Amino acid sequence: MDIAVIGSNNTDLTTYITRMPIEGETIEAPDFVIGFGGKGSNQAVAASRLGSEILMLTCVGDDDFGRMYLRNYVDNGISTDHVKQVSGTSGVAPIFVDPESHNRIIIVKGANNGLLPEDVEAVADVIADCSLIVCQLEIRMETTEAAILLGERLGIPVLLNPAPASPELKLELASKCRYFMPNESELALLTGMPTDTDDQVCEAAKILLDAGCEHVIVTLGARGVLWLSNWGDKLKIEPVNVSPVDTTGAGDAFIGCFADSVVRGLGVADAIRRANAYAALSVTRRGTQSSYPDLAAFSNWLGEGEGADASV
């Protein structure tokens, strides 16, 4: 296996709206789609479509959504050997996308809460053969903590995407990760510092670097990506100019591609540029996982350029 992804799955219930209703109002929406999401599974599917071999550790319910998701993993080349199934409902995510491609998302964790620290330990021998562990915060914090501590014990680098933002995440735990990949609001919550400007992001990121993180990679939406390392690297990667259709899952596309890139042996800067381009291509399509291209489609599109970079 190349990458162990220890995280969530959700069935996306996406409604494309003309506008958000006000309180007490009912409006008609032009379109609705059922798809597959969840930050952990999104990142796993993106990396799998680009060629990485994935160990997926997650938990689904015994409902129709859970059975659909098991088939989705198989369809995307991801083994279900370590997908736990429990009684009850699977995770779902009602999503609302407006005409400007902005989204609003509600997460119902469901069976995701059934993934426990002992489930991580149960597959430690398999994870030991992986080159990277990828985690997020859509499962129990203690389970994510178990995954990070396992990576530390086995000497396997950990990538933590601290999303959705949680006050339960402690700096001591985040600092054990080689790659800490928040957006600016998640960075602000963890550090207690403002992150409205690039300079403020750099100051907040230094707290993580001083605590022990090797790389802090902050996604800034339309402002691009900012990377700092504890070796003094500081780089701003500008966004790729595309016409967005649906931005849902773009951050997960970025992380999945970055994970695939580093296990391929790319350096951090090149991995960020590649991931930045992959995320840009994803927002030109509707849906979450349905918007993620495979390696052939992505390679063909890369000829159009990946955007510029500049020193900060």
C-alpha positions in Angstrom: 0.0 0.0 0.0 1.1 3.6 -0.7 -1.3 5.7 1.5 -3.3 4.8 4.6 -6.4 7.1 4.8 -8.0 7.0 8.2 -11.2 9.0 8.0 -14.8 9.6 7.0 -17.3 8.8 4.4 -20.5 10.6 3.7 -23.2 10.3 1.0 -23.5 13.8 -0.5 -27.1 15.0 -1.0 -26.4 18.0 -3.3 -29.1 20.6 -4.1 -28.3 23.2 -6.7 -30.1 26.3 -5.7 -30.9 29.7 -7.2 -30.6 31.3 -3.7 -30.8 30.3 -0.1 -34.3 30.5 1.3 -35.0 32.8 4.2 -36.5 31.5 7.5 -39.9 29.9 7.0 -39.7 30.1 3.2 -39.9 27.2 0.7 -38.4 27.7 -2.7 -37.9 25.5 -5.7 -34.4 24.2 -6.7 -33.5 23.4 -10.3 -31.4 20.2 -9.6 -30.5 17.5 -7.1 -27.7 14.9 -7.2 -26.8 12.0 -4.8 -23.0 11.5 -4.8 -20.2 10.2 -2.6 -18.2 12.4 -0.3 -16.7 12.6 3.2 -13.3 14.3 3.5 -11.3 11.1 4.2 -12.9 9.2 1.3 -12.7 12.1 -1.0 -8.9 12.3 -0.5 -8.6 8.6 -0.9 -10.5 8.5 -4.1 -8.5 11.4 -5.6 -5.2 9.7 -4.8 -6.5 6.4 -6.1 -7.6 7.8 -9.4 -4.1 9.3 -9.8 -2.6 5.8 -9.3 -1.8 5.4 -5.5 -2.7 2.2 -3.8 -5.0 3.1 -0.8 -5.7 1.5 2.5 -9.0 2.9 3.5 -10.0 2.7 7.2 -13.5 4.0 7.8 -16.9 3.0 9.1 -20.3 2.7 7.2 -23.8 1.9 8.4 -25.8 -1.2 7.4 -28.3 1.0 5.4 -28.6 1.6 1.7 -26.1 4.4 1.8 -23.5 2.2 3.4 -24.0 -0.5 0.8 -23.7 2.1 -2.0 -20.5 3.4 -0.5 -18.9 -0.1 -0.4 -19.6 -0.4 -4.1 -18.1 3.0 -4.7 -14.8 2.0 -3.1 -14.6 -1.0 -5.3 -15.4 1.1 -8.4 -12.6 3.4 -7.5 -10.0 0.7 -6.9 -10.0 0.9 -3.1 -10.2 -2.3 -1.1 -13.0 -2.6 1.4 -11.0 -5.1 3.6 -10.7 -2.5 6.3 -14.0 -0.7 6.0 -16.0 -1.4 9.2 -19.7 -1.8 9.1 -22.0 -1.1 12.0 -25.7 -1.1 12.7 -27.4 2.2 12.0 -27.2 5.0 9.5 -24.2 6.0 7.4 -22.8 9.5 7.3 -24.6 12.0 5.1 -23.9 15.5 3.9 -26.7 17.8 2.7 -25.0 20.3 0.4 -26.4 23.5 -1.2 -24.6 25.0 -4.2 -25.6 28.5 -5.5 -25.1 29.9 -9.0 -21.7 31.4 -8.0 -20.6 27.9 -7.1 -20.4 28.7 -3.4 -21.5 25.9 -1.1 -23.0 25.4 2.3 -22.6 21.9 3.9 -24.2 20.1 6.8 -22.4 17.0 8.1 -24.3 14.1 9.8 -21.5 11.8 11.1 -23.7 8.7 11.6 -21.6 5.6 11.4 -18.4 7.6 11.2 -18.6 7.9 15.0 -18.2 4.1 15.1 -14.5 4.2 14.0 -12.6 3.7 17.2 -8.9 3.9 18.3 -8.8 0.1 18.6 -9.8 -0.2 14.9 -6.6 1.7 14.1 -4.5 -0.6 16.2 -6.1 -3.6 14.7 -4.6 -2.8 11.3 -1.3 -1.4 12.5 0.7 -4.2 10.8 -0.9 -3.3 7.4 -0.4 0.4 7.9 3.3 -0.3 8.7 3.8 -1.0 5.0 2.4 2.4 3.9 4.5 5.4 3.0 2.0 8.1 4.3 -0.9 8.3 6.7 -3.6 10.9 5.9 -6.1 12.1 8.6 -8.9 14.6 9.0 -11.3 15.6 11.7 -14.6 14.1 10.6 -14.2 11.1 12.8 -13.7 10.9 16.6 -10.8 13.0 17.8 -9.4 10.1 19.8 -9.3 7.9 16.6 -7.5 10.6 14.7 -5.1 10.9 17.6 -4.5 7.1 17.6 -3.6 7.3 13.9 -1.2 10.2 14.4 0.5 8.4 17.4 0.7 5.2 15.3 2.5 7.1 12.6 4.9 8.5 15.1 5.5 5.0 16.6 6.1 3.4 13.2 8.1 6.3 11.7 5.5 6.9 9.0 4.9 10.6 8.0 1.4 11.9 8.8 -0.6 14.4 6.8 -3.3 16.1 8.9 -6.1 18.1 7.3 -7.6 19.7 10.4 -11.1 20.0 8.9 -13.7 20.6 9.9 -12.1 23.0 12.4 -12.3 21.7 16.0 -11.3 23.3 19.3 -10.6 19.7 20.4 -7.4 19.6 18.3 -4.4 20.4 20.5 -1.2 22.0 19.2 0.8 19.1 20.7 -1.0 16.6 18.6 -0.9 18.7 15.4 2.9 19.3 15.8 3.5 15.5 15.5 2.4 15.7 11.8 5.0 16.2 9.0 2.4 17.9 6.8 -0.2 20.2 8.5 -2.7 21.4 5.9 -5.4 23.8 7.1 -7.2 26.6 5.5 -6.8 30.0 7.1 -9.8 29.8 9.4 -8.7 26.4 10.7 -5.2 27.8 11.3 -6.7 30.7 13.2 -8.7 28.5 15.4 -5.8 26.3 16.4 -3.3 29.2 17.0 -5.7 31.9 18.2 -4.0 34.3 15.7 -5.5 36.3 12.9 -5.0 35.0 9.4 -6.6 37.6 7.2 -3.4 38.5 5.3 -0.5 36.5 4.0 1.8 38.0 6.6 -0.6 37.0 9.4 -0.8 33.5 8.0 3.0 33.2 8.1 3.1 34.4 11.7 0.4 31.8 12.7 2.1 29.1 10.7 5.3 29.7 12.6 3.6 28.6 15.8 3.1 25.1 14.2 6.7 25.1 12.9 8.2 26.1 16.3 6.1 23.3 17.9 7.6 20.6 15.6 5.6 20.5 12.3 8.0 20.2 9.4 5.6 21.7 6.8 2.6 23.9 7.1 0.6 24.3 3.9 -2.3 26.7 4.1 -4.9 26.7 1.4 -6.3 30.2 0.9 -9.1 29.7 -1.6 -9.0 32.3 -4.3 -5.6 33.6 -2.9 -3.8 30.3 -3.6 -1.6 28.3 -1.3 1.1 29.3 1.2 3.8 26.9 2.2 6.3 27.3 5.1 8.7 24.7 6.4 11.0 24.6 9.5 14.0 24.7 7.1 13.1 28.2 6.1 11.1 27.5 2.9 8.4 30.1 2.3 6.5 30.0 -1.0 3.2 31.4 -2.3 1.6 29.3 -5.1 -0.9 31.4 -7.0 -4.4 30.0 -7.9 -5.0 28.5 -11.3 -7.4 30.6 -13.4 -10.5 28.5 -14.2 -14.2 29.1 -14.5 -15.6 27.3 -11.4 -18.8 25.3 -11.6 -18.9 23.7 -8.2 -16.2 24.1 -5.5 -17.4 21.3 -3.3 -14.5 18.9 -2.5 -11.8 21.1 -4.0 -9.8 21.1 -0.8 -9.9 17.3 -0.7 -8.9 17.0 -4.3 -5.9 19.2 -3.4 -4.9 16.9 -0.5 -5.5 13.7 -2.3 -3.3 14.8 -5.2 -0.6 16.2 -2.8 -0.5 12.8 -1.0 -0.2 10.9 -4.3 2.6 13.3 -5.4 4.7 13.0 -2.3 4.6 9.2 -2.3 5.6 9.4 -6.0 8.7 11.2 -4.7 8.0 14.8 -5.7 9.3 17.6 -3.6 6.9 19.6 -1.6 6.8 22.6 -3.9 6.2 20.5 -7.0 3.6 18.5 -5.1 1.8 21.7 -4.1 1.8 22.9 -7.7 0.5 19.6 -9.0 -2.2 19.5 -6.3 -3.2 23.1 -7.0 -3.8 22.3 -10.7 -5.7 19.1 -9.8 -8.0 21.1 -7.4 -8.5 23.7 -10.1 -9.6 21.1 -12.7 -12.0 19.6 -10.1 -14.0 22.8 -9.7 -14.8 23.0 -13.4 -17.0 19.9 -12.9 -20.1 19.3 -10.7 -20.0 17.2 -7.6 -17.3 16.0 -5.2 -15.7 12.7 -6.2 -17.5 12.9 -9.5 -15.4 15.9 -10.3 -12.0 14.2 -9.7 -10.2 13.3 -13.0 -8.2 10.2 -13.4 -4.5 10.4 -14.2 -4.9 10.3 -18.0 -7.4 13.2 -18.0 -5.3 15.2 -15.6 -2.1 14.7 -17.5 -3.8 15.9 -20.7 -5.1 19.0 -19.0 -1.8 19.9 -17.4 -0.5 21.1 -20.7 -2.6 24.3 -20.2 -0.4 25.3 -17.3 -0.4 25.2 -13.5 -0.3 28.8 -12.4 2.6 30.9 -11.2 4.5 30.9 -7.9 6.2 33.7 -6.1 8.4 34.1 -3.1 6.6 35.6 0.0 
